[in-house]
Amino acid sequence: MTLYYEERSRNNIAKLATNTRKKAREWFDWCCENGIEILVYETIRTKAQQSANVANGKSQTMRSYHIVGQAFDFVMTKGKTVDWSGYKTATAKKAIAKAKSLGFSWGGDWSGFVDCPHMQYEYKGYGTDKFTADTPTTTKKTGKQGVYARGNLNIRTKATWDSTTAFKVPVYYYAQILWDTKQGDWVQIEFQGKKGWYKPNFKDYWFEKDPCIAYICTADVNFRKSSKWDSPVAQKKKKGDTVRMVKKAKNGWLEFGLTNGVIGYILNSTKYVKKK
């Protein structure tokens, strides 16, 4: 799925301070992957712009997180149409919940002055997130490089964010970067015989080494959607199936990358899984 305002949103997110930018990209990537249409219409703001907002009642403080690059404003969309009343929809609630899980505070939760478009990432406090440029991708690499997806990535038909999706690379799956085929800061990606375009930024989109460790199921296992037994089943695996452990999770559980990019959790016990 291609979001009408995707390229505009990504260009705005790129203006944020370093850690806020990283978290905002992770959130926006998740929205794109899940077909949630959003426009990020404002990020960085000057003191003069903020002063004008305070004067006309759009804001109540000169200590805005927009000034220090730690906030963005968004609105729900459908194609070209923006929906300023859409913050209470089920889709918006999912997007807002995801942003909160990444550490953002939502202005819609505020008392008194409620600001539904507003998301801010407080990091270590006001003004603590510094501005550093994205690390430029090396242009000296040639040939093919094997990589692993950091998220469920929509690989594009052309070297632009607003082009259609050619195919998806599920999270933790192996693909190859074709360094000899480039357009600007985009490169061609090959996955299971298919080719498309994506950016090669390793910190944002790709692991250079397999982040997973091979485990084997010692019984039929119901992997959960979160690290607790009453969580819904994410995926089922049979005794003897090989699965890839990503990292240790909460409460003594392990996180696994399962089939088709599904993430699942199971208690770290040889009753269920063990290293292969």
DRENTORMAR-104826 format. One line per 10 residues: for each residue x negated, y, z negated of N, C-alpha, C. Coordinates in Angstrom, 3 decimals. Atoms other than C-alpha are relative to their C-alpha. Last residue first. Layout:
N
X Y Z X Y Z X Y Z | ...
# end
This chain:
276
0.202 1.088 -0.940 -19.776 -25.860 -18.164 -1.449 -0.462 0.010 | 0.925 -0.365 -1.074 -19.272 -23.807 -21.295 -0.264 -1.220 0.872 | 1.402 0.050 0.427 -16.243 -24.957 -23.246 -0.876 0.365 1.178 | 1.022 -0.239 -1.013 -12.507 -24.439 -23.085 -1.392 -0.178 -0.605 | -0.579 -0.558 -1.226 -9.295 -25.420 -24.905 -1.027 0.143 1.124 | -1.289 0.659 -0.216 -10.038 -27.560 -27.967 0.587 0.425 1.337 | 0.213 1.128 -0.915 -13.613 -26.328 -27.558 1.263 -0.848 0.146 | 0.022 1.291 0.692 -12.388 -23.094 -29.157 -0.209 -1.100 1.033 | 1.333 0.565 -0.205 -12.669 -19.427 -28.209 -0.139 -1.269 -0.833 | 0.832 0.035 1.201 -8.946 -18.712 -28.183 -1.325 -0.685 0.310
-0.210 1.203 0.795 -7.555 -18.059 -24.705 -0.951 0.040 -1.192 | 0.704 0.111 1.277 -7.089 -14.966 -22.549 0.324 -1.330 -0.668 | -0.660 0.798 1.029 -6.146 -14.367 -18.925 -0.875 -0.158 -1.225 | 0.802 0.023 1.214 -6.899 -11.863 -16.165 0.768 -0.775 -1.060 | -0.741 -0.023 1.269 -5.337 -12.594 -12.764 -0.990 -0.064 -1.163 | 0.244 -1.215 0.761 -7.529 -11.662 -9.793 0.775 0.119 -1.291 | -0.665 -1.169 -0.592 -6.071 -14.259 -7.436 -0.114 1.260 -0.850 | -0.299 -0.010 -1.427 -7.159 -17.218 -9.631 0.757 1.258 0.413 | -0.665 1.192 -0.513 -8.564 -16.507 -13.103 0.301 0.157 1.490 | -0.459 -0.364 -1.327 -11.070 -14.025 -14.538 0.545 -1.242 0.673
0.383 0.749 -1.192 -11.272 -14.970 -18.206 0.535 0.662 1.269 | -0.677 -0.507 -1.192 -11.260 -13.051 -21.505 -0.541 -0.727 1.226 | 0.847 -0.263 -1.159 -12.215 -14.935 -24.663 0.851 0.499 1.153 | -0.466 0.500 -1.292 -10.508 -14.910 -28.075 -1.021 0.336 1.082 | 0.626 1.279 -0.301 -12.035 -14.587 -31.552 0.451 -0.630 1.297 | -0.535 1.089 0.828 -9.567 -11.905 -32.664 -0.580 -1.370 0.323 | -0.320 -0.200 1.418 -10.365 -9.467 -29.865 0.389 -1.321 -0.664 | -1.104 -0.935 0.231 -12.085 -10.297 -26.576 0.238 0.121 -1.510 | -0.720 0.292 1.226 -15.425 -11.878 -25.705 1.064 1.069 -0.209 | 0.544 -0.578 1.230 -16.397 -11.360 -22.105 0.801 -0.485 -1.205
0.523 -1.349 -0.235 -15.865 -12.424 -18.504 -0.677 0.562 -1.242 | -0.139 -0.839 1.186 -15.406 -16.186 -18.701 -0.696 1.340 0.231 | 1.137 -0.903 0.154 -14.986 -17.847 -15.309 0.248 0.959 -1.147 | -0.436 -1.394 0.116 -12.752 -20.925 -15.046 -1.218 0.854 -0.318 | 1.058 -0.952 0.322 -13.424 -24.494 -13.903 0.575 1.415 -0.005 | 0.133 -1.169 -0.878 -10.504 -26.920 -14.061 -1.150 0.899 -0.476 | 1.035 0.199 -1.006 -11.153 -30.187 -15.921 -0.173 1.150 0.958 | 1.221 0.545 0.578 -7.895 -30.148 -17.887 -0.984 -0.302 1.127 | 0.001 1.398 0.407 -5.348 -28.138 -15.931 -1.339 -0.402 -0.603 | 1.078 0.783 -0.587 -4.918 -24.369 -15.769 0.033 -1.415 -0.566
0.232 1.341 0.561 -1.871 -22.188 -16.331 -1.140 -0.684 0.735 | 0.246 1.041 -1.008 -1.746 -18.438 -15.688 -0.284 -1.323 -0.718 | 0.511 -0.654 -1.202 -0.762 -15.231 -17.469 -0.197 -1.009 1.124 | 1.008 0.782 -0.713 1.456 -16.842 -20.127 -0.402 0.746 1.275 | -0.459 0.837 -1.116 3.303 -14.221 -22.172 -1.155 -0.737 0.675 | 0.048 -0.720 -1.270 1.713 -13.001 -25.460 0.489 -0.924 1.113 | -1.362 -0.311 -0.434 2.889 -14.809 -28.601 0.041 0.858 1.265 | -0.765 1.170 -0.425 -0.489 -16.516 -29.024 1.404 0.331 0.501 | -0.867 0.446 1.087 -2.578 -13.364 -29.110 0.948 -1.069 0.529 | 0.663 0.892 0.948 -5.482 -12.045 -27.019 0.861 -0.286 -1.231
0.806 -0.744 0.966 -3.472 -10.633 -24.124 -0.497 -0.982 -1.053 | 0.226 -1.335 -0.559 -1.849 -11.950 -20.949 -0.767 0.915 -0.935 | -0.954 -1.045 0.379 -2.254 -15.531 -22.154 -0.366 1.349 0.609 | 0.709 -1.245 0.265 -4.021 -18.529 -20.577 1.018 1.123 -0.177 | -0.792 -1.178 -0.361 -1.903 -21.662 -20.926 -0.801 1.240 -0.382 | 0.066 -1.256 0.749 -4.401 -24.537 -20.979 0.958 1.032 0.578 | -0.887 -0.888 -0.755 -4.239 -28.220 -20.048 0.162 1.281 -0.809 | -1.398 0.437 0.107 -7.189 -29.603 -21.986 0.806 0.830 0.988 | 0.059 1.304 0.663 -11.001 -29.327 -22.048 1.396 -0.574 -0.246 | -1.142 0.219 0.897 -10.929 -26.497 -19.496 -0.078 -1.407 -0.579
-0.879 1.067 -0.460 -14.396 -25.861 -18.074 1.121 -0.189 -1.016 | -0.542 0.827 1.075 -16.390 -22.634 -18.417 0.850 -1.099 0.636 | -0.860 1.139 -0.329 -18.604 -20.806 -15.918 0.374 -0.781 -1.253 | 0.681 1.236 0.372 -19.944 -17.455 -17.130 0.960 -1.148 0.242 | -0.719 1.113 0.618 -18.742 -14.230 -15.476 -0.913 -1.197 -0.289 | -0.197 -0.287 1.422 -20.336 -10.858 -14.778 0.563 -1.184 -0.774 | -1.243 0.629 0.447 -21.766 -12.087 -11.444 0.169 0.243 -1.495 | 0.187 1.379 0.427 -24.549 -9.626 -10.648 1.340 -0.542 -0.494 | 1.042 0.546 -0.859 -24.345 -6.405 -8.613 -0.347 -1.447 -0.372 | 1.110 0.546 0.782 -20.989 -5.584 -10.188 -1.042 -0.523 0.992
0.637 1.295 -0.243 -18.802 -3.379 -8.021 -1.003 -0.367 -1.083 | -0.772 0.998 -0.747 -16.221 -0.561 -8.217 -0.611 -1.391 0.090 | -1.449 -0.151 -0.065 -17.117 2.346 -10.492 0.712 -1.237 0.539 | -0.543 -0.243 1.336 -20.671 1.777 -11.691 1.520 0.050 0.002 | 0.081 1.165 0.869 -21.655 0.134 -8.417 0.623 0.240 -1.376 | 0.403 -0.477 1.329 -20.428 2.829 -6.048 0.020 -1.149 -1.012 | 0.877 0.966 0.670 -20.282 0.995 -2.684 -0.446 0.417 -1.400 | 1.202 -0.688 0.471 -17.221 2.830 -1.318 -0.860 -0.968 -0.812 | -0.127 -0.453 1.383 -14.761 0.737 0.659 -1.284 0.729 -0.386 | 0.861 -1.085 0.483 -14.041 -0.335 4.234 0.261 0.323 -1.467
-0.665 -1.280 0.206 -12.707 -3.507 5.859 -0.987 0.984 -0.603 | 0.840 -1.177 0.157 -13.785 -6.929 7.073 0.854 1.259 -0.145 | -0.671 -1.249 -0.387 -12.172 -10.350 6.712 -0.932 1.181 -0.266 | -0.133 -0.109 -1.443 -13.996 -13.713 6.735 0.676 1.259 0.506 | -0.680 1.180 -0.533 -13.445 -14.437 3.043 0.315 0.145 1.498 | -0.569 0.874 1.037 -14.452 -10.913 2.049 0.792 -1.117 0.668 | -0.451 1.276 -0.544 -16.668 -8.571 4.072 0.452 -0.908 -1.141 | -0.056 1.088 0.975 -16.979 -4.912 3.100 0.499 -1.257 0.704 | -0.898 1.103 -0.343 -18.010 -2.120 5.474 -0.155 -1.119 -1.035 | 0.673 1.113 -0.675 -19.595 0.906 3.889 1.035 -1.063 0.325
-0.741 1.257 -0.039 -18.321 4.344 2.872 -0.845 -1.059 0.698 | 0.347 0.762 1.199 -20.495 7.327 1.882 0.874 -1.243 -0.159 | 0.120 -0.894 1.137 -20.440 8.742 5.428 -0.450 -0.787 -1.220 | -0.599 -1.255 -0.465 -19.451 5.907 7.722 0.010 0.945 -1.185 | -0.365 -1.081 0.915 -21.622 2.839 7.267 0.746 1.104 0.742 | -1.207 -0.576 -0.599 -22.296 -0.537 8.906 0.575 1.027 -0.963 | 0.344 -0.537 -1.321 -25.895 -1.619 8.208 1.194 0.638 0.705 | 0.678 -1.288 0.094 -25.181 -1.982 4.481 -0.323 0.623 1.359 | 0.746 0.007 -1.257 -22.613 -4.727 4.944 -0.682 1.355 0.157 | 0.129 -1.336 -0.564 -21.495 -5.135 1.317 -0.869 -0.097 1.246
1.296 -0.454 -0.474 -20.467 -8.705 0.582 0.096 1.424 0.531 | -0.097 -0.564 -1.342 -17.646 -10.086 -1.526 -1.406 0.409 0.423 | 1.213 -0.256 -0.763 -17.344 -12.253 -4.654 0.334 0.565 1.378 | 0.233 0.839 -1.170 -14.281 -12.052 -6.888 -1.231 0.477 0.770 | 1.059 0.980 0.241 -14.451 -10.523 -10.398 -0.262 -0.916 1.189 | 1.004 -0.299 1.007 -11.188 -8.585 -9.828 -0.895 -1.215 -0.238 | -0.419 0.099 1.410 -9.343 -9.546 -6.654 -1.163 0.239 -0.959 | 0.983 0.850 0.654 -10.581 -8.215 -3.283 0.398 -0.058 -1.475 | 0.417 -0.240 1.377 -7.539 -6.925 -1.429 -1.146 -0.937 -0.366 | -0.142 1.180 0.866 -6.794 -6.648 2.290 -0.478 0.383 -1.393
0.253 1.141 -0.885 -6.619 -4.115 5.147 0.197 -1.313 -0.758 | 0.767 1.077 0.623 -4.991 -1.405 3.029 -0.142 -1.162 0.974 | -0.763 1.128 0.527 -3.859 1.579 5.091 -0.935 -1.058 -0.596 | -0.276 1.020 -1.014 -5.922 4.744 5.453 0.698 -1.190 -0.644 | -1.395 -0.023 -0.436 -5.514 7.553 2.902 0.278 -0.950 1.167 | -0.920 0.485 1.033 -8.709 6.765 1.007 1.432 -0.082 0.505 | -0.678 -1.091 0.696 -10.827 7.113 4.143 0.963 -0.603 -1.013 | 0.838 -0.542 1.061 -13.375 4.835 5.875 0.602 1.268 -0.606 | 0.913 -1.038 -0.456 -10.778 2.920 7.889 -0.727 0.581 -1.203 | 0.201 0.251 -1.433 -8.807 -0.319 7.428 -0.973 1.008 0.601
-0.704 -0.826 -0.976 -9.238 -0.007 3.670 -0.302 -0.384 1.447 | 0.979 -0.285 -1.045 -10.134 -2.543 0.957 0.731 0.617 1.194 | -0.681 -0.083 -1.292 -7.701 -2.303 -1.947 -1.019 0.415 1.059 | 0.334 -1.086 -0.919 -9.757 -3.380 -4.959 0.772 -0.110 1.304 | -0.681 0.458 -1.211 -8.467 -5.436 -7.906 -0.093 1.122 1.030 | -1.452 -0.060 0.146 -11.103 -4.358 -10.418 0.622 -0.603 1.237 | -0.268 -0.408 1.382 -14.856 -4.611 -11.033 1.500 0.087 -0.288 | -0.915 -1.126 0.206 -15.278 -6.575 -7.793 0.210 0.285 -1.485 | -1.214 0.496 0.644 -18.343 -8.798 -7.487 0.878 1.195 -0.373 | -0.472 -0.778 1.147 -21.281 -8.160 -5.135 1.290 -0.619 -0.536
-1.111 0.600 0.726 -23.374 -9.993 -2.540 0.341 0.792 -1.243 | 0.222 0.137 1.440 -25.560 -7.701 -0.452 1.243 -0.589 -0.646 | -1.171 0.292 0.822 -25.819 -7.919 3.330 -0.396 -0.114 -1.467 | -0.486 1.367 0.054 -28.389 -6.289 5.607 1.240 -0.153 -0.856 | -0.405 0.529 -1.292 -29.989 -2.979 4.776 0.509 -1.424 -0.174 | -0.341 1.414 -0.051 -30.494 -0.864 1.679 0.449 -0.379 1.406 | 1.130 0.787 -0.486 -32.306 2.450 2.027 0.341 -1.480 0.132 | -0.204 0.187 -1.445 -29.217 4.658 1.803 -1.095 -0.882 0.594 | 1.216 0.053 -0.793 -28.991 4.415 -1.973 0.330 -0.225 1.468 | 0.298 1.350 -0.445 -25.631 5.395 -3.384 -1.251 0.005 0.876
-0.136 0.269 -1.433 -25.696 8.764 -5.081 -0.384 -1.434 0.334 | 1.292 0.459 -0.500 -25.199 8.687 -8.845 0.124 -0.336 1.476 | 0.048 1.430 -0.255 -22.006 10.635 -9.399 -1.389 -0.365 0.522 | -0.451 0.454 -1.314 -22.798 14.139 -10.554 -0.005 -1.522 0.053 | 1.116 0.530 -0.769 -23.034 15.007 -14.217 0.556 -0.534 1.309 | -0.145 0.141 -1.444 -20.679 17.241 -16.154 -1.299 -0.525 0.602 | 0.802 -0.876 -0.854 -20.692 16.735 -19.912 0.229 -0.291 1.482 | 0.245 0.748 -1.229 -18.007 15.298 -22.166 -0.686 0.916 1.007 | 1.111 0.939 0.204 -18.299 16.877 -25.623 -0.348 -0.797 1.245 | 1.217 -0.447 -0.664 -16.234 19.981 -24.812 -1.183 -0.939 -0.129
-0.158 -1.030 -1.021 -13.515 19.197 -27.346 -1.356 0.414 0.557 | -0.472 -1.297 0.433 -14.214 16.008 -29.236 0.045 0.984 1.153 | 0.498 -0.177 1.370 -16.075 12.721 -28.882 0.416 1.362 -0.570 | 1.363 0.513 0.065 -14.059 11.600 -25.816 -0.513 0.129 -1.441 | 0.704 -0.804 1.001 -10.901 13.739 -25.991 -1.448 -0.426 -0.198 | 0.928 0.995 0.522 -9.483 12.429 -22.749 -0.928 0.721 -0.968 | 1.329 -0.470 0.377 -6.458 14.516 -21.841 -0.804 -1.120 -0.649 | 0.792 1.062 0.607 -3.314 13.745 -19.870 -1.361 0.573 -0.378 | 1.358 -0.143 0.529 -0.718 16.425 -19.096 -0.569 -1.286 -0.588 | 1.013 0.282 -1.029 2.272 16.172 -16.752 -1.412 -0.226 -0.556
-0.045 1.335 -0.616 4.716 15.717 -19.674 -1.048 -0.250 1.083 | 0.627 -0.235 -1.307 3.729 18.818 -21.667 -0.128 -1.336 0.728 | 0.124 1.281 -0.697 5.893 19.036 -24.803 -0.488 0.266 1.428 | 0.287 -0.257 -1.409 5.278 22.219 -26.839 -0.274 -1.330 0.699 | 0.020 -1.441 -0.278 6.988 21.470 -30.143 -0.175 0.253 1.479 | -1.190 -0.640 0.568 5.990 17.868 -30.702 -0.113 1.500 0.228 | 0.181 -1.123 0.902 3.495 16.207 -28.395 1.339 0.480 -0.552 | -0.158 0.444 1.389 4.099 12.747 -26.979 -0.079 1.156 -0.991 | -1.404 0.310 0.235 4.704 14.062 -23.456 0.288 -0.485 -1.400 | -0.701 -1.191 0.470 1.248 15.643 -23.556 1.480 -0.225 -0.242
-1.014 -0.504 -0.931 -0.308 12.183 -23.252 0.752 1.177 -0.608 | -1.144 -0.500 0.758 -3.579 11.325 -25.008 0.966 0.644 0.980 | -0.583 -1.319 -0.256 -6.001 9.251 -22.958 1.112 0.304 -1.003 | 0.463 -1.033 0.925 -8.028 6.370 -24.421 0.536 1.392 0.241 | 1.354 -0.393 -0.386 -7.839 3.716 -21.698 -0.541 1.135 -0.861 | 0.863 1.136 0.317 -4.803 2.093 -23.332 -1.455 0.281 0.341 | 0.235 0.021 1.446 -3.146 5.518 -23.281 -0.942 -1.132 -0.393 | 0.902 -1.114 0.311 -3.573 5.735 -19.515 -0.332 0.030 -1.496 | 1.346 0.375 -0.454 -2.042 2.259 -19.106 -0.993 1.102 -0.339 | 0.506 1.000 0.945 0.972 3.221 -21.240 -1.417 -0.429 0.373
0.358 -0.724 1.223 1.466 6.353 -19.122 -0.589 -0.954 -1.032 | 1.202 -0.782 -0.285 1.396 4.350 -15.897 -0.493 0.721 -1.246 | 1.103 0.941 -0.181 3.868 1.789 -17.253 -1.315 0.748 0.218 | 0.339 0.523 1.335 6.158 4.537 -18.568 -1.149 -0.992 0.075 | 0.811 -1.006 0.686 6.038 6.231 -15.167 -0.440 -0.497 -1.373 | 1.303 -0.040 -0.664 7.260 3.057 -13.469 -0.931 0.985 -0.683 | 0.742 1.189 0.422 10.078 2.570 -15.981 -1.405 -0.008 0.599 | -0.300 1.203 -0.759 11.253 6.140 -15.370 -0.860 -1.162 -0.496 | -0.692 0.970 0.858 10.979 8.720 -18.139 0.357 -1.281 0.748 | 0.881 0.478 1.063 8.309 10.854 -16.426 0.649 -1.034 -0.925
0.260 1.434 -0.032 10.285 11.100 -13.188 -0.816 -0.572 -1.134 | -0.819 0.585 1.071 11.942 14.489 -13.638 -0.298 -1.486 -0.183 | 0.352 -0.635 1.273 9.234 16.336 -11.694 0.838 -0.520 -1.166 | -1.153 0.146 0.893 9.625 13.887 -8.813 -0.360 0.546 -1.377 | 0.410 0.031 1.402 7.285 14.713 -5.917 1.247 0.025 -0.880 | -0.867 -0.654 0.986 8.333 13.748 -2.384 -0.558 -0.124 -1.409 | 0.337 -1.420 0.098 5.682 13.005 0.263 0.725 0.703 -1.148 | 0.409 -0.551 -1.280 5.907 9.240 -0.266 -0.436 1.442 -0.178 | -0.518 1.037 -0.886 7.634 8.744 -3.578 -0.258 0.483 1.409 | -0.361 -0.306 -1.384 5.856 10.718 -6.268 0.651 -1.208 0.664
-0.417 1.186 -0.738 5.316 10.865 -10.026 0.441 0.415 1.397 | -1.439 0.069 -0.208 3.456 13.938 -11.282 0.300 -1.269 0.786 | -0.490 0.900 -1.042 -0.011 14.424 -12.717 1.513 0.075 0.097 | -1.459 -0.037 -0.070 -2.024 16.942 -14.720 0.449 -0.863 1.172 | -0.604 -0.122 -1.325 -5.652 16.287 -15.657 1.515 0.052 -0.142 | -1.450 0.161 -0.128 -7.792 16.735 -18.732 0.408 0.077 1.456 | -0.418 1.211 0.694 -11.406 16.556 -19.966 1.518 -0.210 0.064 | 0.002 1.150 -0.906 -13.041 19.000 -17.576 0.417 -1.307 -0.626 | 1.235 0.766 0.190 -13.987 21.578 -20.230 0.002 -1.299 0.810 | 1.148 -0.888 -0.165 -11.406 24.159 -19.119 -1.309 -0.777 -0.074
0.239 -0.224 -1.432 -8.734 21.479 -18.626 -1.267 0.820 0.214 | 0.937 1.024 -0.455 -9.122 20.447 -22.291 -0.237 0.082 1.513 | -0.544 1.037 -0.872 -7.454 23.725 -23.148 -1.086 -0.988 0.418 | 0.876 1.154 0.230 -8.721 25.743 -26.086 0.531 -1.195 0.804 | 1.174 -0.200 -0.847 -7.145 28.911 -24.721 -1.019 -1.118 -0.214 | 1.324 -0.085 0.615 -3.871 27.713 -26.167 -1.071 0.297 1.034 | -0.039 -0.740 1.265 -0.126 27.838 -25.595 -1.366 0.164 -0.643 | 0.886 0.610 0.983 0.296 26.820 -21.976 0.010 0.859 -1.252 | 0.243 1.369 -0.469 2.842 27.460 -19.217 -0.926 -0.769 -0.938 | -0.683 1.019 0.794 4.117 30.478 -21.150 -0.197 -1.432 0.451
-1.333 0.277 -0.561 3.307 33.165 -18.579 0.716 -1.165 -0.677 | -0.793 -1.226 -0.133 0.448 34.695 -20.590 1.403 -0.277 0.523 | -0.447 -0.379 1.345 -0.916 31.316 -21.663 0.923 1.214 0.085 | -0.990 0.998 0.424 -1.046 30.167 -18.041 0.549 0.307 -1.389 | -1.242 -0.290 -0.720 -2.776 33.411 -17.018 1.101 -0.977 -0.400 | -0.535 -1.222 0.592 -5.407 32.900 -19.717 1.314 0.382 0.664 | -0.642 0.386 1.250 -5.877 29.337 -18.483 0.619 1.203 -0.696 | -1.239 0.715 -0.325 -6.529 30.554 -14.944 0.747 -0.392 -1.268 | -0.938 -0.989 -0.535 -9.044 33.113 -16.219 1.333 -0.657 0.352 | -0.547 -0.740 1.144 -10.743 30.482 -18.393 1.013 1.040 0.469
0.861 -1.059 0.519 -11.160 28.323 -15.295 0.667 0.672 -1.198 | -0.670 -1.305 0.010 -9.296 25.021 -14.785 -0.950 1.054 -0.580 | 0.785 -1.080 0.587 -10.567 21.557 -13.910 0.717 1.341 0.163 | 0.964 0.512 0.971 -7.906 18.917 -13.197 -0.719 1.183 -0.657 | 0.895 -0.997 0.591 -4.747 19.685 -11.236 -0.918 -0.671 -1.003 | -0.011 -1.269 -0.727 -2.511 17.810 -8.792 -0.888 1.075 -0.615 | 0.780 -0.754 0.984 -3.040 14.184 -9.701 -0.238 1.366 0.633 | 0.862 -1.083 -0.462 -0.242 12.844 -7.486 -0.696 0.615 -1.210 | 0.296 -1.115 0.902 1.236 9.459 -8.343 -0.826 1.046 0.745 | 0.317 -1.210 -0.775 2.765 6.480 -6.563 -0.082 1.224 -0.909
-0.604 -1.126 0.722 2.597 3.250 -8.582 -0.451 1.298 0.668 | -1.008 -0.662 -0.810 1.918 0.373 -6.173 0.711 1.145 -0.681 | -1.323 0.435 0.416 0.133 -1.754 -8.781 1.127 0.737 0.726 | -0.083 1.455 -0.109 -3.314 -1.523 -7.197 1.402 -0.516 -0.307 | -0.007 0.360 -1.424 -2.872 2.210 -6.692 0.192 -1.497 0.186 | -1.283 -0.446 -0.559 -1.909 2.747 -10.350 0.105 -0.399 1.475 | -1.029 0.920 0.499 -4.872 0.651 -11.499 1.373 0.373 0.560 | 0.178 1.258 -0.738 -7.246 2.658 -9.308 1.083 -0.994 -0.390 | -0.591 -0.218 -1.315 -5.768 5.831 -10.829 -0.153 -1.234 0.885 | -1.461 -0.085 0.099 -6.442 4.594 -14.357 0.631 0.138 1.381
-0.464 1.343 0.365 -10.004 3.501 -13.589 1.523 -0.027 -0.071 | 0.092 0.844 -1.199 -10.592 6.777 -11.771 0.503 -1.409 -0.288 | -1.093 -0.408 -0.879 -9.303 8.732 -14.777 -0.013 -0.820 1.289 | -1.246 0.560 0.526 -11.590 6.735 -17.097 1.187 0.357 0.896 | 0.066 1.459 -0.095 -14.677 7.469 -14.970 1.306 -0.632 -0.463 | -0.119 0.377 -1.410 -13.751 11.127 -14.515 0.022 -1.517 0.167 | -1.410 -0.193 -0.319 -13.246 11.557 -18.270 0.268 -0.426 1.439 | -0.712 1.135 0.595 -16.690 10.059 -18.827 1.503 0.090 0.231 | 0.475 1.334 -0.348 -18.395 12.428 -16.375 0.844 -1.143 -0.545 | 1.248 0.322 0.680 -16.451 15.685 -16.562 -0.249 -1.508 0.065
-0.012 0.136 1.453 -13.674 16.080 -13.991 -1.398 -0.252 -0.569 | 0.432 -1.257 0.607 -13.998 17.409 -10.423 -0.140 -0.096 -1.525 | 1.448 -0.137 -0.140 -13.897 13.928 -8.819 -0.535 1.271 -0.666 | 0.615 0.766 1.084 -10.357 13.497 -10.175 -1.519 0.168 0.024 | -0.184 -0.751 1.241 -9.213 16.285 -7.829 -0.668 -0.709 -1.181 | 0.835 -1.196 -0.099 -10.708 14.603 -4.757 0.115 0.859 -1.258 | 1.382 0.413 0.254 -9.167 11.303 -5.851 -0.949 1.192 0.087 | 0.158 0.340 1.420 -5.719 12.885 -6.122 -1.441 -0.357 -0.323 | -0.050 -1.252 0.760 -5.939 14.548 -2.695 -0.233 -0.267 -1.486 | 1.258 -0.705 -0.247 -7.043 11.236 -1.133 -0.046 1.320 -0.776
1.173 0.644 0.605 -4.234 9.307 -2.796 -1.282 0.792 0.197 | 0.856 -1.013 0.627 -1.380 11.734 -2.086 -1.296 -0.588 -0.557 | 0.070 -1.197 -0.832 0.512 9.571 0.441 -0.997 1.009 -0.574 | -0.688 -1.090 0.670 -0.301 6.365 -1.430 -0.201 1.282 0.808 | 0.718 -1.268 -0.050 -1.235 3.488 0.861 0.843 1.085 -0.661 | -0.843 -1.205 0.000 0.000 0.000 0.000 -0.876 1.251 0.000
# end
